[in-house]
Amino acid sequence: MAEPFDAVLMVAFGGPTKSEEIRPFLSNVLQGVPVPPGRLEEVAHHYEALGGRSPINELTFRQAKGLAELLDREGPRLPVYVGMRYWHPLVGEAVQQMMRDGARRAIGIIMAAHDSGAASWGKYVKAVTDALQAAGPGAPRVEYAQPCYNRPDFIAAMVDQIRHRLQEIPPERRRNTPLVFTAHSIPSSMAAASPYVEQLLESCRLVAEALSHPRWSLAYQSRSGDPRQPWLKPDVRDVLTELSAEGIRSVVLAPIGFVCDHVEVLFDLDVEAKAVADKLGIDLRRASTMNDHPLYMRALADLVRQRVRLG
């Protein structure tokens, strides 16, 4: 019989916690990636515009704490570790701590609600695989939970976040206010080889149905890389421009493709998309990401229990 699961490893992107960490962090992210000259400095300025840090580390640890407390109360009682791809605590550091604590078999949770295949999800898995290989024969096994894109509690948490913003729209305009879901754009070739778009559309449909909101669409954001390479469209800024041309004066953005606030939400939506909306005269409201919403914690706990049941 297989050993029982004795830990959870939460794997996230990571981010700088203070200004002097910005460029070393970005160097880690861009290592081996062909990027246009000046791209690192361009992105560094995004972090600087947001106070010289990203909230992703703090929020991920809050998510880990919320999940651990829920598992402690309702089971299974498993410690939750956090490992980051690009900043401390790195995945390798988390694996070393797990080994010191005697963990032998862990459930891996990729902190993304949708499986983007080689574009991102696969890179998280590779980061863990590399860390386990580097740790040697005493490293724990890691077996992964499924993405939570259609889990009832994930959908309910997103519904709750969006409802708060819709209620800010005057009642006479609320029902016809477009709800624009957003997710990180990825190369079209990678999207075609993964369930990413299908899962995103299912999440959006389930949320819109739960809200009984008839007008919704999916847009993409945060595109990077070679401009000659096709990436998923439409860009959220182009969608805002098209809606303005239709006479739309209020829009709610819902970053359903992100499970916590970080620079690609706070800058790309709250700064860049907001600037476009302001120029167009659109009243733009942005729903919060999951962060540590209690229902999202329940969705993660359900993923853990589902993986335990599979044995």
N, C-alpha and C positions, 0 to 999 in steps of 0.2 A: 504494500500500500504506500501511496505517496505521503510524504511528510505533510502535516497540516500547515496551512498558511499561518505565519507568525508575525507579519508586518505588512504595511502598505507603503509603497514608494510613490510619492506624488512628484511628477516630472514637469517642470515649467520652463519658460524661456529665460527668465532672469533679467535683471536690469540694474543700472547704476543707482546707488543710494546716496551719492553725493557728487558734486561737480568734478572732482579730480578722478572719479572712476569712469567718466563718460567715454573718453577716448580709448582707454584700455579695454573697456567693455565692447565698444564698436569694433576694435581691432580683432577681438575674439569672434564677433559675429561675421565679419567680412573676410576672415582668414581663408585664403584659397578661392575666394569668390571674385570673378572679374567684375569690377565696378568702375564707372566713369571717374576720372580724376575729380577730386573735390567732393565726392559723394559722402565720404566720412565726415568732412567738416559740415556739409549741409545738414546731415542728420544730427550731428553734435549740436548744432544751433537749435534744433527742435527741442532737445532736452534742456538746453540752456533757457529757452523761452518758457519752459515749464518749471523753472526753479532749480534746474541743475540735477534733477533726479527723476526716477521713475517710481511709481507706487507699486509696481508689480511684485517686488519681493515681499513687502509688508502685507499686501493683500493675499499673496499665496500662503504665507504663514498663518494669516487669519483663517483662510480656507482649511488649512491643515488642522488648525486648532479646533475649528468648528466640526470637522469630520471626526477627529479623534474623540471629542466630547460626546458626539452622537453615538459613535460605536461603543464607547465606554458605558453609556446608559442603556443602549438597546441591543448591543452585540452585532457582530463578534468583537470582542475586546482586543483590538490590534493597535500597536503603536504606529503613528504616521510619521514618515520621514519625508523631507523635501530635498530634491536635487534639481539644480538649474543647468540648462544647457550652456549658458554663456557667462554666468557670473556666480559668485559665491553665495551660498554653498553649492559648488559644482556637483554634478551627479557622482563623480568619483569620490568626493568628500562624503556624500551621503552614504555611499556604499561602504566606505571605510567605517563610518559610525555604526552602520547596521552590523558589520562583522564584529566590531568590538562588543556590541550588545547581544551577539549570539544569534542573530536572525539567519534563518536557513532558507525560507521560501516566502517570497513577498508577492503581493498583488501590485502591479504597476498601473498607475492612473496617469494617462497623458492629459495634461491640462488644456484640452481642446475638445469642444463638443462634437466636432465633425472630423471625419477621417479624410485628410487631404493627400494620403498616399505619400509618394516620394517628395512632394513639395514641402511637407512639414512633419506630419505624423511619423513618417519613416525615419526622419532625422532624430526625433526624440528617441525612438526605439534604438537607433544606432548608437546614440550617446550612451544609453544604458548598457548596450552590448559591449561597447568599447571599455566602459568603466569596469564591468564585471570581468572582462578578459585581463585587464591591467591588474585587477585585484588578486588574480590567481585562483587556485583550486578551492580556497576557503570561502569564496564569494557566494552569496545566496543566489538561488534561482529567482528570476522575476518573470511572472506570467501576467498578461495584461487584461484589464477590464475593457469592456466595449465602450465606444463613444456614447454619450448620453443624449444625442440630438433629438430623440423622440420619446425620452422618458417622461412620464406624466408630470413629475415634480419639476423637471427642467422647464418644460413648457409652461407650467403654472407660475414658476418664478419669473419667466420672461413676460408673461401676461401681466403679472403684478407690476413689474417695472414700467411697462408701456402704458398701463392704465393710468398711472400717476400723471404721465405727460399728456395723455389724451384729455384728461379732466381739466387741464389748464387751458384747453381750447374752448372758446365760447360755444355753448350748446348748439347754436344754429349752424356752426361750421364744422362741428366735431365729426359727424358721420362721414362727411365728404373730404375730410382731411386725409391726404395720402399717408400711409404708413410705409416707410421705406426701410426695409431691413438691409443691413450691410455686413459684409464679410471681407476678409483679406483676399485680394485678387491673387491668383497664381497663374503660371503659364498654362495656356489652353491645352497643350500636349499632356501636361501632368494631370490636369483636371479630367481629361478624357480617359485616363488610366486609373482613375480613383472614383469612389462614390461621393466625392465632395459636394458637387452641385446637387445631386439627387437628395443627399441628406439635408443640405441647406434648404432646399425647396420644401421638403417635408416639414422641417422645423417651422418655417415661415407659414405654411398652410395651416398647421395645427394651432399656432398662436393666433393667427387671424380668425380662424373658426371659433376658437375659445372666446375671442373678443367680439365675435359677430361683426367684424369690421370688413366691409366689402372691398375697400380699395387698398391694395398693398402690392409691393413689388420688391424684388431683390436687386441690390446694386453692390458694386465692389469698390474697394478703397485700398490705399496704401501700396499701390503698384510700384515696383522697382525693377532694376535690371535693364537689359538691352531693349531700347524702345522699338527695335525692329522685330522683336519676338512677340507673337500674339499672346495676350493675357486675357483673362476673363473680363468681360464688360457687361453692362455699362458702368462707367465710373460714377460715383455718387454725385460729384459736382455737375456732371453732364445731365444727370437725372433732375437735379434741382433747376437747371437752366430750362429743360424741357417743360417741367411743371409750371415754371413761371410763365412760359409762353402760352400755356393753357389758361392762365389767369388764376392759378393756385396761389393762395396767400398764407397758408399755414401747412407745415409738414412736421411729422414726427419721425425721427431717425431711431432705429433700434439696432444696435451693433450685436446681432445675434451670433456672429461668428467669433466673438471674443468672450472669454469667461471672466475677465477682470479688466479694470481700467489700466491702461499703460499708454505709452507715447502715441501709438497708432490709433488710439481712440481720442485721447486728450488733445493731440495736435491735429491729426488729420481730419477729425470731425469737429471738435470744439473750437479750433482755430481756423483751419483752411475752409472746411465746408461751411462753417458759420459765416466767414467773410463773404463767400459766394452768396449765401442766402441773404445776408444784410444788403449786399449790393443790389440784389434782385427784389428786395422788399418782401421777402418771405419770413414769416414768423416761424423760426426753426426751434423745435424742442427735441432734445436728445434723451432717450431713455437710458437709464443706467445699465451697465453690464451686470453679470451675475454677482460678482464680488463674493461676499459671504452670506448672501440671502439664505434664510433658513430652509427654504424649499430646495435650493440648489444643493445645500448640504445633504438633504435627504436623497436627492438624486444620486449624489456620489456614494452615499452609504448603500443605496440599493445596488449600485454597480459592484461594490465590494461583496455584498451578500450573494449576488448572482454568480460572481466568480467563485466564491466559496462553495456554492451548491454544485458547480460543475466539477469540483474536486481537483 
